[in-house]
Amino acid sequence: MPDWHGSLRQFASLGQKTPRLWTFEHYVGRRGLERLGKKKWRRAVFDVVKRLAAALEPAEVVLGGGNVKKLKVLPPGCREGDNADAFKGGFRLWQRARRSRPARRSRSARRRTR
């Protein structure tokens, strides 16, 4: 199991490492498809999946959205899913991160230790 806090920090900075400070959505979303064309867009999808999978170390990646049908082959470790799967996975990710944090002490408990 990866360190979720470290992975989330890496994930947050990944979008800043792309040229012109574009987000991944600029590459793999509808605009990316229109701007790049199908062939380059497919390569961009594989690149983005590879980067995110390296940072987050998921068991599997679920690709959703209407454009996933335009991929001839899915990237390794991926499966086609629904956008609702993204919400479920996002909630699970944040719940795991929240559980792994040390419990915060209440204000009254902090005052007593001073």
N, C-alpha and C positions, 0 to 999 in steps of 0.2 A: 504494500500500500504506500503510495507516495505521500510526502509531506504536503498536505493540501494548502497550507499557508504559503509555502514556497512556490508551489505550482500556480496558485492563483496570482501571486506577484509576477511570475514569469509570463503568465497568460496576459496580464494587464499590459505588460510592456511589449508583447510580440507585435501588436499592430503598429508600434512606433518604429519598428525595424524594417518596415517595407519602404520602398522608394516613395518619395514625395509625401511621406507621412499618411498615406492612404490606409484605410482599415481593410481588413480581409473582405468585408462586404463589397468593397469597390471591385474586387477581383472575382468573387464567386457569386455575386448577386446578379440580378437581371441586368443592371447597368454594365457590369463586367462582361456578361455574355454579349450584349449589344456592341460594346466597345472593342472587345478582343476577337470576337468571332468564335465559333464552336471549338475549333482545334486548340487555339491558345487558351480558351476558357477552361477546357478540360484539363490542360496541363496546370493551370492555376488552381483548380479544385484539388488536384493531387498534391500540389505543393502546400496548400493551406492545411489540408488534412494531415500531411506528414509533419508539419510544424506544430500543429495543435496536439497531435498524438504524442509527439516527443516531449512537449511541455507538461501535459496533463496525465500521461500514461494511463489512458482508459483501457478497460477490458475490451470494449468495442466502441466504434463510432457509428452513430445513426445519422444518416444524411436525409434531410427532409426538404420539402418545398417542391414546387412544380417543376423546377429545372432539373431535378435529380433524374428525371426520365430522359434527359438529353445526354446523360453519360452512357457511353457504350458499355463500359466496364466500371465497376465500383473500385475505389482504392482498396488496398489490402486492409483487412480488419474492419471493414465498413459493411453496413447493411442499409437498405432503404427503409425509411420510416416516415411517420407523419410528423407534422409540426408540433402536435400535442406531445410527442415523445420528448421534444427539446425542453418543454416546460417541466416535465416530470424529472428529466435528468438534471436540469439546472437546480431544481429544488433539492434533489438528493445531494448534489455536490455541495450546496451551501449548508445543508443540515449536517453533513459529515464535517465540514470545516468548523461549524459552530460547536459541535460535540467535542472536537479535539482541542479546543481552547481551554485553558485553565479557567475555573470558575472565578468570577469577579466577586470580591468581597463587597458587602453593602457599605454605604457611607458611614453608618453608625459603627460598624466593625473597624473601619479604617481610622475613625476618630479615636476609638478606644486604644489603639496601638500607638498613638503619638505621645 
